[in-house]
Amino acid sequence: MKIIPYFILISYSSLSYADQVNTQLHKNIAAFIPQHWEIISQAQGDLNQDGQTDTAIIIQPKNLNNHERKLLIFFKYNNSLQQKIVKPIPDWSYRDEENCMDDALSGGGVEIKHGILDLSFHDMNTCSNWYGQAWTYRFKWQNSQFKLTGFEYWFVNKTDGKATRHSGNFLTQKIKTTLYNEFDDTIKPKISWKKLSPISPNTLDKIQLEPSENFLKQLIK
């Protein structure tokens, strides 16, 4: 897994004003990271629509025998960051050698795009080459909280390429299901729509992050 450094020492005299601001922001983030922890996923973007660049990171202990991970979200105000969310990431996301499961964050993590926060995981069995899965929780900052507005779930059979993708939108209360083939573009996808019912809890601070086998059961009632 590639670890993203959160703090780069650099000569202050050689910095432009923008670099000085960014370096200060990195220092602010570093102040919230416990000693002997590291960042494994990081994203930036405007989450609260105030024109400022906010930051989301996932951290873990450098000692991988300590299975503890956290999602931290910071809003930028002027030239400083204020911590808004601390969300534990369940230990099922760690690599499970005994059951041949890869690390669920090695192909996932946090992403910010168009004001939306995506938290993604994947499920790969290192002892078998017959399937792959990935799933995403999608949150938007509304009424001073991160509300679950949608999700994505993808499953592919690696032996024949048959794949299923579910795209749920709680704002429109619809779920789109697409059946297609990853290996053969000549096979026409089959698309169907169903009504999507609201779920509770539906905020980042309260929702329970589930592994792949429970993900759809949690979101599709």
C-alpha positions as CSV (number, residue, x, y, z in Angstrom):
1,M,0.0,0.0,0.0
2,K,1.4,3.4,-0.9
3,I,1.4,5.8,2.1
4,I,0.8,9.4,1.4
5,P,3.2,11.7,3.4
6,Y,1.4,14.4,5.3
7,F,4.3,16.7,6.1
8,I,7.3,17.6,3.9
9,L,10.1,19.7,5.4
10,I,11.1,22.5,3.1
11,S,13.1,25.7,3.4
12,Y,10.6,28.4,4.5
13,S,12.6,31.1,2.7
14,S,12.0,29.4,-0.7
15,L,8.3,29.2,-0.4
16,S,5.8,31.3,-2.3
17,Y,2.8,32.6,-0.4
18,A,0.6,29.8,-1.6
19,D,3.2,27.2,-0.6
20,Q,3.4,28.9,2.9
21,V,-0.3,28.5,3.3
22,N,-0.3,24.9,2.2
23,T,2.6,24.1,4.5
24,Q,0.7,25.6,7.4
25,L,-2.4,23.6,6.6
26,H,-0.3,20.4,6.6
27,K,1.1,21.4,10.0
28,N,-2.5,21.9,11.2
29,I,-3.4,18.4,10.0
30,A,-0.3,16.9,11.6
31,A,-1.4,18.3,14.9
32,F,-4.4,16.0,14.8
33,I,-2.5,12.9,13.9
34,P,-1.4,10.7,16.9
35,Q,2.2,9.9,17.2
36,H,3.2,6.8,15.2
37,W,0.2,7.0,13.0
38,E,0.2,7.7,9.2
39,I,-2.1,8.9,6.4
40,I,-3.1,6.2,4.0
41,S,-5.7,8.1,1.9
42,Q,-6.3,11.8,1.4
43,A,-8.6,14.0,-0.6
44,Q,-9.2,17.7,-1.0
45,G,-12.2,19.7,-2.2
46,D,-14.9,22.2,-1.2
47,L,-17.3,20.2,1.0
48,N,-19.4,23.0,2.5
49,Q,-19.6,25.2,-0.6
50,D,-17.9,28.2,0.9
51,G,-15.1,28.4,-1.8
52,Q,-12.5,27.0,0.6
53,T,-10.5,23.8,0.1
54,D,-11.5,21.2,2.7
55,T,-9.6,18.0,3.5
56,A,-10.5,14.4,4.3
57,I,-7.9,11.8,5.4
58,I,-7.8,8.2,6.6
59,I,-5.2,7.4,9.2
60,Q,-3.9,4.2,10.8
61,P,-1.2,3.2,13.3
62,K,2.2,2.4,11.7
63,N,2.2,-0.8,13.7
64,L,-0.1,-2.9,11.5
65,N,-0.8,-5.3,14.4
66,N,-2.9,-2.5,15.9
67,H,-6.1,-2.6,13.8
68,E,-7.5,0.9,14.3
69,R,-8.3,3.3,11.5
70,K,-10.1,6.7,11.5
71,L,-11.6,9.0,8.9
72,L,-10.9,12.7,9.7
73,I,-12.6,15.6,7.9
74,F,-11.3,19.2,8.2
75,F,-13.0,22.4,7.0
76,K,-10.9,25.2,6.0
77,Y,-11.6,28.6,7.5
78,N,-9.3,31.4,6.4
79,N,-5.8,29.8,6.5
80,S,-6.5,27.2,9.2
81,L,-8.3,23.9,9.4
82,Q,-11.0,22.9,11.9
83,Q,-11.7,19.2,12.5
84,K,-15.4,18.4,11.9
85,I,-15.6,14.6,11.9
86,V,-13.7,11.7,13.4
87,K,-15.2,8.4,12.2
88,P,-13.8,5.0,13.1
89,I,-13.1,2.7,10.1
90,P,-14.0,-0.9,11.1
91,D,-11.1,-3.4,11.5
92,W,-12.7,-5.7,8.8
93,S,-11.1,-3.3,6.3
94,Y,-7.6,-4.6,7.2
95,R,-6.0,-7.5,5.2
96,D,-7.1,-10.9,6.5
97,E,-4.3,-13.4,5.7
98,E,-6.2,-16.3,7.2
99,N,-9.2,-15.8,5.0
100,C,-7.2,-14.6,2.0
101,M,-8.9,-11.2,2.0
102,D,-6.9,-8.2,0.7
103,D,-6.9,-4.8,2.4
104,A,-10.3,-3.2,1.6
105,L,-8.7,0.3,1.4
106,S,-5.9,-0.6,-1.0
107,G,-8.3,0.0,-3.8
108,G,-10.5,2.4,-2.0
109,G,-10.4,5.3,0.4
110,V,-11.7,8.9,0.3
111,E,-12.4,11.1,-2.7
112,I,-14.0,14.5,-2.9
113,K,-15.6,15.6,-6.2
114,H,-18.2,18.4,-6.9
115,G,-18.7,18.8,-3.1
116,I,-19.5,15.1,-2.6
117,L,-17.5,12.9,-0.2
118,D,-17.0,9.3,-1.4
119,L,-15.8,6.6,1.0
120,S,-15.0,3.5,-0.9
121,F,-13.9,-0.1,-0.2
122,H,-13.2,-3.2,-2.2
123,D,-13.3,-6.9,-1.6
124,M,-10.7,-9.1,-3.3
125,N,-9.8,-12.7,-2.4
126,T,-6.1,-13.3,-2.9
127,C,-6.6,-17.1,-2.9
128,S,-9.2,-17.0,-5.7
129,N,-9.5,-15.2,-9.0
130,W,-13.2,-15.6,-9.6
131,Y,-14.8,-12.4,-8.3
132,G,-14.2,-8.8,-7.4
133,Q,-16.4,-6.3,-5.5
134,A,-16.3,-2.6,-4.7
135,W,-18.7,-0.4,-2.8
136,T,-19.0,3.3,-2.0
137,Y,-20.9,5.4,0.5
138,R,-21.7,8.9,-0.8
139,F,-22.2,11.8,1.5
140,K,-23.1,15.5,1.1
141,W,-22.8,18.3,3.7
142,Q,-26.4,19.3,4.5
143,N,-27.8,21.1,7.6
144,S,-24.5,20.9,9.5
145,Q,-24.0,17.1,9.0
146,F,-22.8,14.7,6.3
147,K,-25.9,13.0,5.0
148,L,-25.9,9.8,3.0
149,T,-27.2,10.8,-0.5
150,G,-26.2,7.7,-2.5
151,F,-24.1,4.6,-3.0
152,E,-22.4,2.5,-5.6
153,Y,-22.0,-1.3,-5.6
154,W,-20.1,-3.3,-8.2
155,F,-19.6,-7.1,-8.6
156,V,-17.8,-8.9,-11.4
157,N,-17.3,-12.6,-12.1
158,K,-13.7,-12.7,-13.3
159,T,-14.1,-16.0,-15.1
160,D,-16.8,-14.8,-17.6
161,G,-16.9,-11.1,-17.1
162,K,-20.5,-10.9,-16.0
163,A,-21.0,-7.8,-13.8
164,T,-23.6,-6.0,-11.8
165,R,-23.6,-2.4,-10.8
166,H,-26.1,-0.8,-8.4
167,S,-26.3,3.0,-8.3
168,G,-28.5,4.3,-5.5
169,N,-29.7,7.9,-5.1
170,F,-31.6,8.8,-1.9
171,L,-32.4,12.2,-3.2
172,T,-34.4,10.9,-6.1
173,Q,-35.3,7.7,-4.2
174,K,-34.3,5.5,-7.1
175,I,-31.8,2.7,-7.6
176,K,-30.4,1.8,-11.1
177,T,-29.2,-1.7,-11.7
178,T,-27.0,-2.5,-14.7
179,L,-26.2,-6.0,-15.9
180,Y,-23.3,-6.1,-18.4
181,N,-20.1,-7.9,-19.3
182,E,-16.7,-6.5,-18.5
183,F,-15.0,-8.6,-21.2
184,D,-17.4,-8.1,-24.1
185,D,-18.6,-4.7,-25.2
186,T,-20.9,-6.2,-27.8
187,I,-23.2,-7.6,-25.2
188,K,-25.9,-4.9,-24.6
189,P,-26.3,-3.9,-20.9
190,K,-29.6,-4.6,-19.2
191,I,-30.8,-1.7,-17.1
192,S,-33.6,-1.7,-14.6
193,W,-34.9,0.9,-12.1
194,K,-36.6,0.4,-8.7
195,K,-37.8,2.7,-5.9
196,L,-35.2,3.3,-3.1
197,S,-36.6,3.7,0.4
198,P,-34.9,6.1,2.9
199,I,-32.8,4.5,5.6
200,S,-31.9,5.4,9.2
201,P,-29.5,6.3,10.4
202,N,-28.3,8.1,7.3
203,T,-25.5,10.4,8.5
204,L,-21.8,9.8,8.5
205,D,-21.4,10.1,12.2
206,K,-24.1,7.5,13.0
207,I,-24.1,5.0,10.0
208,Q,-22.4,1.7,10.5
209,L,-19.9,1.0,7.8
210,E,-20.5,-2.6,6.6
211,P,-18.4,-5.2,4.7
212,S,-19.5,-6.2,1.2
213,E,-21.7,-9.1,2.3
214,N,-23.9,-6.7,4.4
215,F,-23.6,-3.5,2.3
216,L,-26.7,-3.9,0.1
217,K,-28.7,-5.4,2.9
218,Q,-28.0,-2.3,4.9
219,L,-29.0,0.2,2.1
220,I,-31.7,-1.7,0.3
221,K,-34.7,-2.4,2.6
